[in-house]
Amino acid sequence: MPGYELIGKEEKKAVEDVFEKGGVLSRYGLDAKRQRIFRVDDFEKEISKKLGAEYCHCLSSGTSALIAALFALGVKPGDEVITQSFTFVATVEAIMVLGGVPVVTEVDKSLNMDPKDLERKITNKTKVIIPVHMAGVAAKMDELMAIAKKYNLKVLEDAAQAFGAAYKGKYFGTIGDAGIFSFDIGKAVTTGEGGAVITNNKNVYLRVREYSDHGHECNSNFPRGEDTRSHWGQSYRMAEIQGAIGLVQMKKLDYILEKQRENKRKIKEALKDIKNIEFRELPDAAGDAGDTLIFFVESREKASQFAKLLSQQGFGTKNLPDAINWHFAGTWDHIFLAYPEYQGKNLADVWPQSTNLLKRAIAIPIMVKMDEEKINQVINAIHEIAAKV
């Protein structure tokens, strides 16, 4: 999960340094007062360097990153954007903000976009595909990119829950035309709130930067108050305190990923002989962020019972099943019943494959600070409950 686990004196010192060196909290302006220190700029450079992306732009949230990236990729009212049924609600909300039409695919046993269902849902109105690397696990990017190429579609990777994870040696976000991340409190690197877009396309980068700053082009030939602009935008700027914290958290990322992967490996290895559970498919196990262990049980009823017994022993779950209503399109009546094609339907029946998988899934959060005692407690609890249900 777990940038928040490691917040400490280093982050506090970084915030104090902002005040000690001018106290300028906004990312733009007051150059002399801030001693020409631009922490958000530096945070962006560190992200680009780490992930091997040409360009990075930080924003106020992962949601604003999605909106700005879709705008930069040319999404206009009426364009169809395809994403997957298992994702945080923000992925669909971002499409709607720009007037796009959300089209949703089934997920397969990776709990990410089903390539077969993706191809079935492409029309002449499709503009962008958004595969989501849910809970740190890669979507099947080889297959998805091949389909995108076949139909000449843009690909935006939603890696909000998977910063620093990879697919076949390539960091998430660098495979498609652009990628987004979230830095909210539950993410591997956290700035409290925040997000980023990465891309190797300069034009996409510039449009993201401009859109997130009311259309400012940051034209060096003019002062900010006389800056040039070519299109409208929003205020999605990241603040300097967030940039300062992000710079410190970046130094901890490799350790975070290493510990998550190690702790997940220990737990999964100890559970592999349980006959009545099936682990989530991993398209690239080596690149997995390691922050969540997901397995399926035989039925929805057993999944509900499993989660209840885990809770009674003091162990929570992560999104499945505790927050499924925020992470599964089949529960979003407030969104989809506004579209004529969904009216009068039970949304869970619209994506039956996804419903079957997600309702049988148990997600165990993996933390950095799990010591051997805690790891063994989790293992023993799962063994005990599996024997009962």
C-alpha positions in Angstrom: 0.0 0.0 0.0 2.1 1.9 1.9 3.9 5.3 1.4 2.1 6.5 4.5 3.7 3.7 6.6 7.1 5.3 6.1 6.2 9.0 6.5 8.6 10.4 9.1 11.2 13.0 10.0 12.6 13.2 6.4 9.2 14.4 5.1 8.8 16.8 8.0 12.2 18.3 7.3 11.4 18.6 3.6 8.2 20.6 4.5 10.0 22.8 6.9 12.6 23.5 4.2 9.8 25.0 2.0 9.1 27.6 4.7 12.8 28.2 5.5 13.5 29.0 1.9 10.9 31.6 1.1 7.6 29.9 2.1 6.2 29.9 -1.4 3.6 27.1 -1.5 2.5 27.4 -5.2 4.5 25.7 -7.9 4.6 28.8 -10.1 5.7 32.4 -9.5 7.7 34.4 -6.9 11.0 33.1 -8.3 13.3 35.2 -6.2 11.4 34.7 -3.0 11.6 30.9 -3.4 15.3 31.2 -4.2 14.5 29.7 -7.6 13.8 26.3 -6.0 10.9 24.5 -7.7 10.2 21.2 -5.9 7.3 20.0 -8.1 9.6 20.4 -11.1 12.3 18.4 -9.3 9.7 15.7 -8.4 8.7 15.4 -12.0 12.4 15.0 -13.1 12.9 12.2 -10.5 9.8 10.4 -11.8 10.9 10.7 -15.4 14.4 9.5 -14.5 13.1 6.5 -12.5 10.5 5.3 -15.1 12.5 6.2 -18.2 9.8 8.5 -19.6 10.7 11.6 -21.6 8.1 13.8 -19.9 6.3 14.0 -16.6 3.8 16.5 -15.3 2.4 16.4 -11.7 -1.2 17.4 -10.9 -3.5 17.7 -7.9 -4.8 14.1 -8.0 -4.8 10.9 -10.0 -8.3 11.9 -11.2 -7.1 15.2 -12.6 -4.2 13.3 -14.2 -6.8 11.1 -16.0 -8.8 14.1 -17.2 -5.8 16.0 -18.4 -4.3 13.0 -20.2 -7.6 12.2 -22.0 -7.9 15.9 -23.0 -4.3 15.7 -24.3 -5.1 12.6 -26.3 -7.9 14.4 -28.1 -11.0 13.1 -26.4 -14.0 15.2 -27.3 -17.8 15.0 -26.5 -19.3 11.9 -28.0 -16.0 10.0 -28.3 -16.1 6.5 -26.9 -13.4 5.6 -24.4 -13.0 2.0 -23.4 -12.0 0.9 -19.9 -12.6 -2.1 -17.6 -15.2 -3.0 -15.1 -12.8 -3.4 -12.2 -11.3 0.0 -11.5 -11.8 3.0 -9.2 -14.8 5.1 -10.2 -12.5 8.0 -11.1 -11.5 6.2 -14.4 -15.1 6.5 -15.7 -15.7 9.9 -14.1 -12.7 11.3 -16.0 -14.2 10.2 -19.3 -17.6 11.8 -18.5 -16.0 15.1 -17.4 -14.8 15.6 -21.0 -18.2 14.5 -22.5 -16.8 11.2 -23.6 -18.9 8.0 -23.5 -17.6 5.3 -21.2 -17.6 1.8 -22.6 -16.7 -0.9 -20.2 -15.2 -4.3 -20.7 -15.2 -7.5 -18.7 -12.1 -8.4 -16.7 -10.5 -11.8 -16.9 -8.7 -13.8 -14.2 -6.0 -11.2 -14.1 -8.8 -8.9 -12.9 -7.8 -6.5 -15.6 -9.1 -5.8 -19.1 -10.1 -8.9 -21.0 -8.5 -8.4 -24.5 -11.3 -10.5 -26.2 -14.0 -8.3 -24.8 -12.1 -5.2 -25.7 -12.0 -6.1 -29.3 -15.8 -6.8 -29.3 -16.5 -3.4 -28.0 -14.5 -1.2 -30.4 -16.6 0.9 -32.8 -15.9 3.7 -35.2 -16.5 6.1 -32.3 -13.7 4.6 -30.1 -10.9 7.1 -29.4 -8.9 5.8 -26.5 -8.4 2.6 -24.5 -7.7 2.8 -20.8 -6.3 -0.5 -19.4 -6.0 -0.3 -15.6 -3.2 -2.1 -13.7 -5.4 -2.8 -10.8 -3.8 -3.4 -7.3 -0.3 -3.4 -8.8 -0.8 -6.2 -11.4 -0.2 -5.7 -15.1 -2.9 -5.7 -17.7 -2.1 -7.9 -20.7 -0.3 -5.1 -22.5 1.1 -7.1 -25.4 -2.4 -8.2 -26.5 -4.0 -4.8 -25.7 -1.4 -2.8 -27.6 -1.7 -5.1 -30.6 -5.5 -4.5 -30.7 -4.9 -0.7 -30.3 -2.5 -0.8 -33.2 -4.9 -2.8 -35.4 -7.6 -0.2 -34.9 -5.3 2.9 -34.7 -6.4 3.8 -31.1 -4.6 5.7 -28.3 -3.7 3.9 -25.1 -3.7 5.6 -21.7 -2.4 3.3 -18.9 -4.2 3.9 -15.6 -1.5 2.9 -13.1 -3.0 4.8 -10.2 -2.5 1.8 -8.0 0.8 0.6 -9.4 3.5 3.2 -9.3 6.9 1.6 -9.9 5.5 -1.7 -11.1 6.4 -3.1 -14.5 5.4 -5.3 -17.4 8.1 -7.4 -19.1 10.8 -4.9 -18.1 8.9 -1.7 -19.0 7.5 0.5 -16.2 3.7 1.0 -16.3 2.9 4.2 -18.1 5.7 3.9 -20.6 4.0 1.2 -22.8 1.0 3.2 -24.1 0.8 6.7 -25.4 0.7 8.0 -21.8 0.2 6.8 -18.3 -1.1 8.2 -15.0 -0.4 7.7 -11.3 -2.0 8.6 -8.1 -0.1 9.8 -5.0 -3.0 9.8 -2.5 -2.6 8.4 1.0 -3.1 4.8 0.1 -0.4 4.6 -2.7 3.1 3.3 -2.7 4.4 6.9 -3.0 2.2 9.4 -1.3 2.0 13.2 -1.2 -1.3 13.1 0.6 -3.1 13.9 -2.6 -1.6 14.2 -6.1 -1.1 12.6 -9.4 1.1 12.5 -12.5 1.0 12.0 -16.2 4.0 10.5 -18.1 4.5 10.3 -21.8 7.2 10.2 -24.5 5.1 12.5 -26.7 6.0 16.1 -26.3 2.7 17.4 -27.7 0.8 15.2 -25.2 2.9 16.5 -22.4 2.5 20.2 -23.4 -1.3 19.8 -23.6 -1.4 18.1 -20.2 0.7 20.9 -18.7 -1.4 23.6 -20.3 -4.8 22.0 -19.4 -3.8 21.6 -15.8 -3.0 25.3 -15.5 -5.9 27.2 -17.1 -4.2 27.0 -20.5 -1.0 28.7 -19.6 1.7 27.8 -22.1 4.6 28.8 -19.8 6.0 30.9 -22.6 9.4 32.0 -21.6 9.1 35.2 -23.7 6.4 36.6 -21.5 5.8 37.1 -17.7 3.1 34.8 -16.3 0.5 37.5 -16.3 0.9 38.0 -20.0 1.4 34.3 -20.8 0.1 33.0 -24.1 -2.6 30.4 -24.5 -4.3 28.4 -27.2 -7.0 26.5 -25.4 -8.9 26.5 -22.1 -8.1 24.4 -19.1 -8.6 23.8 -15.4 -6.7 24.4 -12.2 -5.1 21.0 -11.4 -1.7 22.3 -10.1 0.3 20.3 -7.6 1.6 22.4 -4.6 5.2 22.8 -3.5 4.7 20.9 -0.2 3.4 17.9 -2.1 6.5 18.1 -4.4 8.8 18.3 -1.4 7.2 15.2 0.2 7.2 13.4 -3.1 10.9 13.9 -3.5 11.6 12.3 -0.2 9.2 9.4 -0.9 10.9 8.7 -4.2 14.0 7.8 -2.3 12.0 5.1 -0.5 10.3 3.6 -3.5 12.7 0.8 -4.2 12.6 -0.3 -0.6 8.8 -0.2 -0.5 8.6 -2.4 -3.6 11.2 -4.8 -2.4 9.5 -5.3 1.0 6.0 -5.7 -0.5 7.2 -8.3 -3.0 9.1 -10.2 -0.3 6.1 -10.2 2.1 3.7 -11.2 -0.6 5.9 -14.0 -1.8 6.1 -15.4 1.8 2.4 -15.4 2.3 1.5 -16.7 -1.2 4.1 -19.6 -0.9 2.5 -20.6 2.5 -1.0 -20.7 1.0 -0.3 -22.5 -2.3 -1.4 -25.9 -1.1 -4.9 -24.8 0.0 -7.1 -26.7 -2.4 -10.2 -24.5 -2.3 -8.6 -21.2 -3.3 -7.3 -20.0 -6.7 -4.8 -17.2 -7.1 -5.3 -14.3 -9.4 -3.6 -14.6 -12.8 -0.4 -12.5 -13.0 0.6 -11.5 -16.6 4.1 -10.6 -15.3 4.7 -11.9 -11.7 8.2 -10.3 -11.7 6.8 -6.8 -12.3 4.0 -7.0 -9.7 4.0 -4.2 -7.2 3.3 -6.7 -4.5 0.9 -4.6 -2.5 -2.1 -7.0 -2.7 -2.7 -10.7 -2.7 -5.9 -11.7 -4.4 -7.4 -15.2 -4.5 -10.8 -16.6 -5.5 -13.0 -18.9 -3.5 -15.8 -21.2 -4.8 -18.8 -19.0 -4.4 -20.0 -15.5 -3.5 -21.5 -16.8 -0.3 -18.1 -18.4 0.7 -16.3 -15.1 -0.2 -18.6 -13.2 2.1 -18.1 -15.7 4.9 -14.4 -15.7 4.4 -14.2 -11.9 4.6 -16.4 -11.8 7.7 -14.2 -14.4 9.5 -11.1 -12.5 8.5 -12.6 -9.3 10.0 -13.4 -11.2 13.2 -9.8 -12.1 13.6 -8.7 -8.5 13.0 -7.6 -8.7 9.4 -9.1 -6.4 6.8 -9.4 -6.8 3.0 -8.5 -4.3 0.3 -11.3 -3.3 -2.1 -12.5 -6.9 -2.4 -15.0 -7.2 -0.9 -14.9 -4.3 1.5 -14.9 -1.5 -1.1 -16.2 -3.3 -4.2 -19.0 -0.7 -4.6 -16.4 1.9 -5.4 -14.3 -0.3 -7.7 -16.8 -2.2 -9.8 -18.9 -0.8 -12.6 -21.7 -3.3 -11.9 -22.6 -1.3 -8.8 -22.6 2.2 -10.3 -26.3 2.8 -10.8 -25.6 6.5 -10.2 -23.6 6.6 -13.4 -24.8 4.0 -15.9 -28.5 4.2 -15.4 -28.4 7.7 -17.0 -27.5 6.1 -20.3 -30.4 4.7 -22.3 -28.7 1.4 -23.1 -28.4 0.5 -19.4 -31.9 1.6 -18.2 -34.0 -1.2 -16.8 -31.0 -3.5 -16.4 -29.3 -5.0 -13.4 -25.8 -3.7 -13.9 -24.3 -6.8 -12.3 -25.8 -8.8 -15.3 -24.2 -6.5 -17.8 -20.7 -7.8 -16.9 -21.5 -11.4 -15.8 -17.9 -12.6 -16.1 -16.6 -9.7 -14.0 -19.4 -10.1 -11.4 -18.6 -13.8 -11.0 -14.9 -13.2 -10.5 -15.1 -10.1 -8.3 -17.8 -11.5 -6.0 -15.6 -14.5 -5.3 -12.4 -12.6 -4.7 -10.6 -11.9 -1.5 -7.9 -9.2 -1.5 -5.3 -9.3 1.3 -3.4 -6.0 1.7 0.4 -6.4 1.9 2.3 -3.9 4.0 5.9 -2.9 4.1 6.1 -3.1 7.9 4.8 -6.7 8.2 7.2 -8.5 10.5 7.5 -12.3 10.6 4.9 -12.5 13.4 2.3 -10.5 11.5 3.0 -12.5 8.3 2.5 -15.8 10.2 -0.7 -14.5 11.7 -2.1 -13.7 8.3 -1.1 -17.1 7.0 -2.6 -19.0 9.9 -5.8 -17.0 9.7 -6.3 -17.8 6.0 -5.5 -21.5 6.5 -7.9 -21.7 9.4 -10.7 -19.9 7.6 -10.2 -21.9 4.3 -10.6 -25.1 6.3 -14.0 -23.8 7.6 -15.5 -22.5 4.4 
